[in-house]
Amino acid sequence: MILGLDVGGTQTDAVLIEKNAIVAATKTPTGDDLLETLRAALDKILAGCGPEQIERMSFSTTLATNAIVQDRLDPTGMIVSAGPGMDPEWFSVGPSYHVVSGCLDHQGFEAQPLDEASVKAAAARIHGDGIDTLGVVGKFSVRNPAHEQQMAEWIGDRFSHVALGHRTSGTLNFPRRIVTTYLNAALFHTHQRFSGALTQILDEKDLSPARFLLKPDGGTVGLNKSVHFPARTAQSGPAASVMGALALDGCPGTTLVLDIGGTTTDMAVVPDGVPLRAPYGIRLGPFRTLIRSLLTRSVGIGGDSEVHMNSEGRLGIGPLRQGPPKAFGGPAPTPTDAMIALGLLEAGDRKAARDAMEALGASKGRDAAATSEHVLTLMSETIASSAGAFLHYINSRPVYTIHEALREEKVAPASAVIIGGPASHLKTYINKALGLPCRVPPHFEVANAAGAALARVTAELTLQADTERGSVVIPEAGIEDRIGRRFNMEEALTLLEDRLREQAAETGADPGTLEMTLTEKQVFTMIRGYSTTGQNIRLKMCVAPGLIPQWKGGEP
């Protein structure tokens, strides 16, 4: 059996999958203590199931996202080297940010030696401030990591964790690499505590199979391999929505995916079964990063969003969630109360729900039923309007698919798939608001947990080869080797493919089922004076997101 578990803002969903079918599904309220929520959810889903029956486990967690949004990052220092060009002080982040002398040029040649004294002085000041984690970034470290490695050597072991910029991404974007490195350092202890506690819980229950975490790119990474790159596990909830929709529905044609939860509605577009990808990297709170991500959007409207009267005497929904619905003793009316009042949902105290709707509509002379209909119609129209804005955003700028092939045609969904707890109750309303045929797949209420369970391992590597400098670098893998002047594209492709296969296998992928895609291929001839001095080869290759081969695409 395969175990999948997704921690949402309102509910934690879990599924057990066996022989291409979901054989068990549970929902557990998400409490303030994440680990206790995980323990309760596991107890519930594993009731009557022996640990020896579980062969694979995958989890989606909000921990990193919450730490960023709630500003609970550990104090973290940064040491940055740049050189000519944009002032690195513009990109200052964290409580102790230091720019040191020394730089590489755009090819990776040393333009100015590092100043050892300034590096050590910065490290001493950061450490003296009681800061225990550190990020180190050089502007062109993806071409040559030597300066970052030198700084780490001079810094020594005075910090519990030092994150190096060239290991975060092979993409040349200095501001985003600074931020991504900072987050990987600032989240290190938080993620270490989580992974340690989760490991303890799983060990307590004698659950020993492979353990994975879902990433925002729709793929998974081994729990033990995630510790040094914790920011890569942030914002995995929307990715779980997309993968769950793919698993349960298939998303034929161009499909709009809507996951309506208690707190938010997450949306994505899937053309021909291939999710769109954010072209540069995910945004986490105020931070623009280089973390690979599916292109999704979250809007603050869900089943438990507060329904209120605005200053103009009109109903409004969200973006705040004050607590549970009135039918469950909450402080404010919600769309869930409207569903209960209409008898669409058999749960909670229906009288309390009807009273809340009646009070809400009293100023307009509406009874409970009319107000409830108005609330659900308004909710669906708000979601449809947000989806329209999302589609406009997609079509107003270059957006790449997960294979990074530029789509020149307009993205226009022909249908929508709705998942999440209220999906079946809202289908008719959303169908009318969108003007599109809508589907609600089997097990829609636990689609995110299914997506987490069934997503396969993903990985991405970048190769930079410079025959003039005589060096080939795969920064994310920490590889730098010498090459000759005759090093060519064929050798580069073979090297990158072999290393990507190894890295994917190290993080839990099945080597026999890997689907590797070349997403960037460039070669530039370098000329000085009137002579050719070498070639610059740039390659990017990934194991694209998809579903594990055990899942054949629906119920048997």
C-alpha positions as CSV (number, residue, x, y, z in Angstrom):
1,M,0.0,0.0,0.0
2,I,1.0,3.6,-0.6
3,L,0.3,6.2,2.2
4,G,-0.3,9.8,1.3
5,L,-0.9,12.7,3.7
6,D,-1.5,16.4,3.0
7,V,-1.6,19.0,5.8
8,G,-4.0,21.8,4.8
9,G,-4.9,24.9,6.7
10,T,-8.2,23.4,7.9
11,Q,-8.0,19.7,7.4
12,T,-5.2,17.1,7.2
13,D,-6.2,14.5,4.6
14,A,-4.8,11.0,4.3
15,V,-5.2,8.1,1.8
16,L,-4.2,4.5,1.4
17,I,-3.7,3.3,-2.1
18,E,-3.6,-0.3,-3.2
19,K,-3.8,-1.9,-6.7
20,N,-4.6,1.3,-8.5
21,A,-7.4,2.2,-6.1
22,I,-7.9,4.4,-3.0
23,V,-8.9,1.9,-0.4
24,A,-9.1,4.3,2.6
25,A,-9.4,8.0,3.2
26,T,-9.6,10.1,6.3
27,K,-9.8,13.8,7.3
28,T,-8.4,15.2,10.6
29,P,-8.7,18.8,11.8
30,T,-5.4,20.6,11.5
31,G,-4.4,21.9,14.9
32,D,-1.8,24.4,16.1
33,D,0.6,21.5,16.9
34,L,1.6,20.1,13.5
35,L,3.2,17.0,14.9
36,E,0.2,16.1,17.0
37,T,-1.9,16.6,13.9
38,L,0.3,14.2,12.0
39,R,0.2,11.7,14.8
40,A,-3.6,11.8,14.9
41,A,-4.0,11.6,11.2
42,L,-1.7,8.6,11.0
43,D,-3.5,6.8,13.8
44,K,-6.8,7.3,12.0
45,I,-5.7,6.2,8.5
46,L,-3.7,3.2,9.7
47,A,-6.5,1.8,11.9
48,G,-6.8,-1.8,10.9
49,C,-3.7,-1.7,8.7
50,G,-0.4,-3.3,9.7
51,P,2.8,-1.3,9.2
52,E,4.2,-4.2,7.1
53,Q,1.5,-3.4,4.4
54,I,2.9,0.1,3.7
55,E,5.5,0.2,1.0
56,R,5.8,3.9,0.2
57,M,4.9,7.1,2.1
58,S,4.7,10.7,0.9
59,F,3.8,13.9,2.8
60,S,2.9,17.5,2.0
61,T,3.6,20.0,4.8
62,T,2.8,23.7,5.3
63,L,5.6,24.1,7.9
64,A,8.1,26.0,5.7
65,T,5.4,28.2,4.2
66,N,4.0,29.0,7.6
67,A,7.4,30.0,9.0
68,I,7.9,32.4,6.1
69,V,4.4,33.9,6.1
70,Q,4.3,34.3,9.9
71,D,7.9,35.7,10.0
72,R,9.2,32.9,12.2
73,L,12.5,32.4,10.3
74,D,15.6,31.7,12.4
75,P,18.0,34.7,12.5
76,T,20.4,34.1,9.7
77,G,23.5,35.9,8.5
78,M,24.6,36.5,4.9
79,I,28.0,37.0,3.3
80,V,27.9,38.1,-0.3
81,S,30.5,38.9,-3.0
82,A,29.6,40.6,-6.2
83,G,32.0,42.9,-8.0
84,P,31.0,45.5,-10.7
85,G,27.4,46.0,-11.7
86,M,24.4,46.2,-9.5
87,D,25.1,47.1,-5.9
88,P,24.6,43.9,-3.8
89,E,23.4,46.1,-0.9
90,W,20.1,46.5,-2.9
91,F,19.4,42.8,-2.1
92,S,20.0,42.9,1.6
93,V,18.1,40.3,3.5
94,G,18.1,39.1,7.1
95,P,19.4,40.7,10.3
96,S,23.1,40.6,9.4
97,Y,24.0,41.1,5.8
98,H,27.6,41.7,4.7
99,V,29.2,42.4,1.3
100,V,32.9,41.4,1.0
101,S,35.6,42.3,-1.5
102,G,36.5,39.9,-4.3
103,C,34.6,38.7,-7.4
104,L,34.5,36.5,-10.5
105,D,33.7,37.7,-14.0
106,H,30.8,36.3,-16.0
107,Q,32.8,33.4,-17.3
108,G,34.0,32.4,-13.8
109,F,37.5,33.8,-14.1
110,E,38.8,35.5,-10.9
111,A,38.5,39.3,-11.5
112,Q,39.5,40.3,-7.9
113,P,40.8,37.9,-5.2
114,L,38.7,37.5,-2.1
115,D,39.6,39.5,0.9
116,E,40.2,36.9,3.6
117,A,40.2,39.4,6.4
118,S,36.8,40.9,5.5
119,V,35.2,37.4,5.2
120,K,36.5,36.4,8.6
121,A,35.4,39.7,10.1
122,A,31.9,39.3,8.7
123,A,31.7,35.8,10.0
124,A,32.9,36.9,13.5
125,R,30.4,39.7,13.6
126,I,27.5,37.4,12.6
127,H,28.5,34.8,15.1
128,G,29.0,37.4,17.8
129,D,25.4,38.5,17.3
130,G,24.4,35.0,18.4
131,I,23.4,33.9,14.9
132,D,23.8,30.2,14.2
133,T,23.1,29.8,10.5
134,L,24.7,31.4,7.5
135,G,24.3,31.8,3.8
136,V,27.2,32.5,1.4
137,V,26.6,33.8,-2.2
138,G,28.9,34.8,-5.0
139,K,27.5,36.5,-8.1
140,F,28.8,34.1,-10.7
141,S,29.2,31.0,-8.4
142,V,27.2,28.9,-10.8
143,R,30.0,29.3,-13.4
144,N,32.7,28.7,-10.8
145,P,32.0,27.9,-7.1
146,A,35.6,28.5,-6.0
147,H,34.9,31.8,-4.1
148,E,31.9,30.4,-2.2
149,Q,33.9,27.3,-1.3
150,Q,36.9,29.4,-0.2
151,M,34.6,31.6,2.0
152,A,33.1,28.4,3.6
153,E,36.6,27.1,4.3
154,W,37.7,30.4,6.0
155,I,34.4,30.5,8.0
156,G,35.1,27.1,9.4
157,D,32.8,25.2,11.7
158,R,31.6,28.0,14.0
159,F,28.0,27.8,12.5
160,S,25.7,24.8,12.7
161,H,24.8,25.2,9.0
162,V,26.3,27.1,6.1
163,A,24.2,27.3,2.9
164,L,26.1,27.8,-0.4
165,G,24.4,29.7,-3.2
166,H,25.6,27.6,-6.1
167,R,23.9,24.6,-4.6
168,T,20.4,26.2,-4.7
169,S,20.1,26.6,-8.5
170,G,22.1,26.8,-11.7
171,T,20.2,29.8,-13.0
172,L,22.0,33.1,-13.3
173,N,19.8,35.4,-11.2
174,F,21.9,37.0,-8.4
175,P,19.0,38.6,-6.4
176,R,16.9,35.5,-6.4
177,R,19.9,33.3,-5.5
178,I,20.6,35.5,-2.5
179,V,17.1,35.1,-1.2
180,T,16.9,31.3,-1.9
181,T,20.2,30.7,-0.1
182,Y,19.0,32.8,2.8
183,L,15.7,30.8,3.1
184,N,17.6,27.5,3.0
185,A,19.7,28.6,5.9
186,A,16.9,30.3,7.8
187,L,14.7,27.3,7.6
188,F,17.3,24.7,8.3
189,H,16.6,24.2,12.1
190,T,12.8,24.4,11.6
191,H,12.9,21.7,8.9
192,Q,15.4,19.6,10.9
193,R,13.1,19.6,13.9
194,F,10.2,18.6,11.7
195,S,12.0,15.9,9.8
196,G,13.4,14.5,13.1
197,A,10.0,14.5,14.8
198,L,8.3,13.0,11.7
199,T,10.9,10.3,11.6
200,Q,10.4,9.6,15.3
201,I,6.6,9.3,14.8
202,L,7.0,7.0,11.8
203,D,9.6,4.9,13.7
204,E,7.2,4.6,16.7
205,K,4.6,3.1,14.3
206,D,7.2,0.8,12.8
207,L,6.8,2.4,9.4
208,S,10.1,1.8,7.6
209,P,9.4,2.2,3.9
210,A,10.8,5.0,1.7
211,R,9.7,8.4,3.0
212,F,9.1,11.4,0.7
213,L,8.1,15.1,0.8
214,L,6.2,16.9,-1.9
215,K,7.8,19.9,-3.5
216,P,6.2,22.9,-5.2
217,D,7.2,21.6,-8.6
218,G,4.8,18.7,-8.3
219,G,7.5,16.1,-7.5
220,T,8.9,14.5,-4.4
221,V,12.2,14.3,-2.7
222,G,13.4,11.8,-0.1
223,L,12.8,13.0,3.5
224,N,16.5,12.4,4.4
225,K,17.6,14.4,1.3
226,S,15.4,17.4,2.0
227,V,17.2,18.7,5.1
228,H,19.8,20.8,3.4
229,F,17.2,22.4,1.0
230,P,14.2,23.0,3.2
231,A,12.8,25.9,1.2
232,R,12.1,23.4,-1.6
233,T,9.3,21.9,0.4
234,A,7.4,25.2,0.8
235,Q,4.1,25.8,-0.9
236,S,3.6,22.2,-1.7
237,G,-0.2,22.3,-1.1
238,P,-1.1,23.8,-4.5
239,A,1.2,21.3,-6.2
240,A,-0.6,18.5,-4.4
241,S,-3.9,19.9,-5.9
242,V,-2.5,19.7,-9.4
243,M,-1.1,16.2,-9.0
244,G,-4.2,15.0,-7.3
245,A,-6.3,16.3,-10.2
246,L,-4.1,14.6,-12.7
247,A,-4.3,11.3,-10.8
248,L,-8.1,11.3,-10.3
249,D,-9.2,13.0,-13.4
250,G,-6.4,12.9,-16.0
251,C,-7.1,16.6,-17.0
252,P,-7.8,16.0,-20.7
253,G,-7.5,18.9,-23.1
254,T,-6.8,22.2,-21.4
255,T,-8.2,21.9,-17.9
256,L,-8.7,24.5,-15.2
257,V,-8.0,22.9,-11.8
258,L,-9.9,24.4,-8.8
259,D,-9.1,23.1,-5.3
260,I,-11.6,24.6,-2.9
261,G,-10.5,24.2,0.7
262,G,-11.6,25.6,4.0
263,T,-9.3,28.7,3.8
264,T,-8.3,29.2,0.2
265,T,-9.0,28.1,-3.3
266,D,-5.9,27.0,-5.3
267,M,-6.0,27.1,-9.0
268,A,-3.9,25.9,-11.9
269,V,-4.1,25.3,-15.6
270,V,-3.1,21.9,-17.2
271,P,-2.8,21.9,-21.0
272,D,-2.8,18.4,-22.4
273,G,-1.9,16.8,-19.1
274,V,1.2,18.9,-18.6
275,P,1.0,21.5,-15.8
276,L,2.3,25.0,-16.5
277,R,5.4,26.0,-14.7
278,A,6.4,29.3,-13.1
279,P,9.1,30.5,-15.5
280,Y,11.5,31.9,-13.0
281,G,10.7,30.4,-9.6
282,I,8.2,30.5,-6.8
283,R,7.4,33.6,-4.7
284,L,7.1,32.8,-1.0
285,G,5.6,35.7,1.0
286,P,7.8,38.7,0.2
287,F,10.6,36.6,-1.2
288,R,11.2,35.9,-5.0
289,T,13.2,32.7,-5.2
290,L,14.7,30.3,-7.7
291,I,12.7,27.3,-6.4
292,R,11.1,25.3,-9.1
293,S,7.3,25.5,-9.0
294,L,4.2,24.7,-10.9
295,L,2.3,27.9,-11.9
296,T,-0.5,28.1,-9.4
297,R,-2.5,30.9,-7.7
298,S,-4.2,30.9,-4.3
299,V,-7.1,33.2,-3.4
300,G,-8.5,33.8,0.0
301,I,-11.9,32.2,-0.4
302,G,-13.0,28.8,0.9
303,G,-15.7,27.0,2.7
304,D,-14.9,28.5,6.1
305,S,-14.2,32.1,4.9
306,E,-16.0,34.8,6.8
307,V,-19.2,36.1,5.1
308,H,-19.6,39.8,6.0
309,M,-21.5,42.9,5.0
310,N,-19.2,45.6,3.5
311,S,-19.5,49.3,3.9
312,E,-21.8,49.6,0.9
313,G,-24.2,47.1,2.3
314,R,-23.2,44.3,0.0
315,L,-22.1,40.8,1.0
316,G,-18.5,40.0,0.8
317,I,-16.6,36.6,1.3
318,G,-13.1,36.3,2.7
319,P,-10.2,36.6,2.6
320,L,-10.2,36.1,6.4
321,R,-11.2,32.9,8.1
322,Q,-12.3,33.7,11.7
323,G,-12.7,30.1,12.7
324,P,-15.2,27.2,12.2
325,P,-18.6,27.9,10.6
326,K,-21.5,29.0,12.8
327,A,-23.0,25.4,12.5
328,F,-19.9,24.2,14.4
329,G,-19.9,27.0,17.1
330,G,-17.8,29.4,15.1
331,P,-17.9,33.2,15.4
332,A,-19.0,34.2,11.9
333,P,-21.2,32.9,9.0
334,T,-19.4,31.1,6.2
335,P,-20.2,29.5,2.8
336,T,-20.3,26.1,4.7
337,D,-23.2,27.5,6.8
338,A,-25.0,28.3,3.5
339,M,-24.5,24.7,2.3
340,I,-25.8,23.3,5.6
341,A,-28.7,25.7,5.6
342,L,-29.8,24.5,2.1
343,G,-29.4,20.9,3.0
344,L,-26.5,20.3,0.6
345,L,-24.3,19.3,3.4
346,E,-25.4,17.1,6.3
347,A,-23.2,18.3,9.1
348,G,-23.2,20.5,12.2
349,D,-26.2,22.4,13.7
350,R,-28.5,23.2,10.8
351,K,-30.6,25.5,12.9
352,A,-27.5,27.6,13.8
353,A,-26.6,27.7,10.1
354,R,-30.1,28.8,9.0
355,D,-30.2,31.5,11.8
356,A,-26.8,32.8,10.6
357,M,-28.0,33.1,7.0
358,E,-31.3,34.6,8.0
359,A,-29.6,37.3,10.1
360,L,-27.2,38.0,7.3
361,G,-30.0,38.6,4.8
362,A,-32.4,40.4,7.1
363,S,-31.4,43.9,5.9
364,K,-32.2,42.9,2.3
365,G,-35.4,41.1,3.2
366,R,-34.0,37.7,2.2
367,D,-34.9,34.6,4.1
368,A,-32.3,31.9,5.0
369,A,-32.7,30.0,1.7
370,A,-32.4,33.0,-0.5
371,T,-29.4,34.3,1.4
372,S,-27.7,31.0,1.2
373,E,-28.2,30.8,-2.5
374,H,-26.8,34.3,-2.8
375,V,-23.7,33.4,-0.8
376,L,-22.9,30.3,-2.9
377,T,-23.5,32.2,-6.1
378,L,-21.3,35.1,-4.9
379,M,-18.6,32.6,-3.8
380,S,-18.6,30.9,-7.3
381,E,-18.6,34.2,-9.1
382,T,-15.6,35.4,-7.0
383,I,-13.7,32.2,-7.8
384,A,-14.6,32.5,-11.5
385,S,-13.4,36.2,-11.5
386,S,-10.1,35.2,-9.9
387,A,-9.7,32.4,-12.4
388,G,-10.2,34.9,-15.2
389,A,-7.6,37.2,-13.8
390,F,-5.2,34.2,-13.5
391,L,-5.8,33.3,-17.2
392,H,-5.2,36.9,-18.2
393,Y,-1.9,36.8,-16.3
394,I,-0.9,33.6,-18.0
395,N,-1.7,34.9,-21.5
396,S,-0.1,38.3,-21.0
397,R,3.5,37.1,-20.5
398,P,5.7,34.2,-21.6
399,V,4.9,31.1,-19.6
400,Y,6.6,27.8,-20.0
401,T,5.3,24.4,-19.5
402,I,7.1,22.0,-17.3
403,H,9.2,21.0,-20.4
404,E,9.9,24.7,-20.9
405,A,8.6,24.8,-24.4
406,L,7.2,28.3,-25.1
407,R,3.4,28.0,-25.8
408,E,2.5,30.7,-28.4
409,E,-1.2,29.9,-28.5
410,K,-3.6,31.4,-26.1
411,V,-4.3,29.2,-23.0
412,A,-8.1,28.8,-22.9
413,P,-9.5,26.0,-20.7
414,A,-12.3,23.9,-22.2
415,S,-13.4,22.4,-18.9
416,A,-12.7,22.5,-15.2
417,V,-12.1,19.9,-12.6
418,I,-13.2,20.7,-9.0
419,I,-11.7,19.1,-6.0
420,G,-11.7,19.8,-2.2
421,G,-14.3,19.3,0.4
422,P,-17.1,21.5,-1.0
423,A,-16.5,20.5,-4.6
424,S,-19.7,18.4,-5.2
425,H,-21.9,21.0,-3.5
426,L,-20.5,23.9,-5.5
427,K,-20.3,22.2,-8.9
428,T,-23.5,23.6,-10.3
429,Y,-22.8,27.1,-9.1
430,I,-19.2,27.2,-10.4
431,N,-20.3,25.6,-13.7
432,K,-22.7,28.6,-14.2
433,A,-20.2,31.2,-13.1
434,L,-17.4,29.9,-15.3
435,G,-19.5,29.0,-18.3
436,L,-17.5,25.8,-18.6
437,P,-18.4,22.1,-18.1
438,C,-17.2,21.1,-14.6
439,R,-16.2,17.7,-13.3
440,V,-15.9,16.4,-9.8
441,P,-13.8,13.2,-9.8
442,P,-14.1,10.3,-7.4
443,H,-12.3,10.9,-4.0
444,F,-12.4,14.7,-4.7
445,E,-12.4,15.4,-1.0
446,V,-8.9,13.9,-0.5
447,A,-7.4,14.7,-3.9
448,N,-4.4,16.5,-2.4
449,A,-3.4,13.5,-0.3
450,A,-3.7,11.4,-3.4
451,G,-1.5,13.8,-5.3
452,A,1.1,13.7,-2.6
453,A,1.0,9.9,-2.5
454,L,1.3,9.4,-6.3
455,A,3.8,12.1,-7.3
456,R,7.1,10.8,-8.5
457,V,10.6,12.0,-7.6
458,T,11.7,15.1,-9.6
459,A,15.2,16.6,-10.0
460,E,16.9,19.3,-12.1
461,L,20.5,20.0,-12.9
462,T,22.3,22.7,-14.8
463,L,25.6,22.2,-16.7
464,Q,27.9,25.1,-17.5
465,A,31.0,24.2,-19.6
466,D,33.7,26.7,-20.7
467,T,36.4,25.2,-22.9
468,E,38.5,28.4,-22.6
469,R,38.5,28.2,-18.8
470,G,38.9,24.4,-19.1
471,S,36.0,23.8,-16.6
472,V,32.7,22.1,-16.4
473,V,30.4,22.8,-13.5
474,I,27.1,21.2,-12.3
475,P,26.5,23.6,-9.4
476,E,23.4,22.0,-7.8
477,A,25.3,18.7,-7.5
478,G,28.6,20.3,-6.3
479,I,30.5,19.1,-9.3
480,E,33.4,20.9,-10.9
481,D,35.9,19.1,-13.2
482,R,38.6,20.0,-15.6
483,I,37.9,19.6,-19.4
484,G,39.9,19.9,-22.5
485,R,39.4,22.3,-25.4
486,R,37.8,19.6,-27.5
487,F,35.0,19.0,-24.9
488,N,31.8,19.1,-27.0
489,M,28.0,19.1,-26.7
490,E,27.7,15.3,-27.0
491,E,30.0,14.8,-24.0
492,A,28.2,17.5,-22.0
493,L,24.8,15.8,-22.6
494,T,26.1,12.4,-21.6
495,L,27.7,13.8,-18.4
496,L,24.6,15.7,-17.4
497,E,22.3,12.8,-18.1
498,D,24.4,10.4,-16.1
499,R,24.6,12.7,-13.1
500,L,20.9,13.5,-13.2
501,R,20.1,9.8,-13.3
502,E,22.4,9.3,-10.3
503,Q,21.0,12.2,-8.3
504,A,17.4,11.1,-9.0
505,A,18.2,7.6,-7.8
506,E,19.8,9.0,-4.7
507,T,16.6,10.8,-3.8
508,G,14.4,7.7,-4.3
509,A,13.5,7.6,-8.0
510,D,13.2,4.3,-9.8
511,P,16.1,4.4,-12.3
512,G,14.1,2.2,-14.7
513,T,11.2,4.6,-15.0
514,L,13.0,8.0,-15.3
515,E,11.6,10.4,-17.9
516,M,14.4,13.0,-18.4
517,T,13.7,16.2,-20.4
518,L,16.3,18.6,-21.8
519,T,14.8,22.1,-21.1
520,E,17.7,24.3,-22.2
521,K,20.5,23.8,-24.8
522,Q,22.8,26.6,-25.8
523,V,26.3,26.9,-27.1
524,F,28.2,30.1,-27.7
525,T,31.5,30.5,-29.5
526,M,33.8,32.9,-27.6
527,I,36.0,35.3,-29.6
528,R,38.8,37.5,-28.5
529,G,40.2,39.9,-31.1
530,Y,39.7,37.9,-34.3
531,S,40.3,34.5,-32.9
532,T,38.0,31.8,-31.4
533,T,39.1,31.1,-27.9
534,G,36.6,28.4,-26.9
535,Q,33.0,27.4,-26.4
536,N,30.5,28.1,-23.7
537,I,28.0,25.2,-23.3
538,R,24.8,25.6,-21.2
539,L,22.4,22.8,-20.5
540,K,19.5,22.2,-18.2
541,M,17.8,18.8,-17.8
542,C,15.1,17.7,-15.4
543,V,13.1,14.7,-14.3
544,A,9.7,16.2,-15.0
545,P,6.8,15.8,-12.5
546,G,4.4,13.0,-13.2
547,L,2.7,10.1,-11.4
548,I,4.5,7.0,-10.2
549,P,4.1,4.0,-12.5
550,Q,2.1,2.0,-10.0
551,W,-0.8,4.3,-10.7
552,K,-2.4,3.5,-14.0
553,G,-4.8,6.5,-14.2
554,G,-8.0,5.9,-12.3
555,E,-10.0,3.3,-10.5
556,P,-9.6,-0.3,-11.9
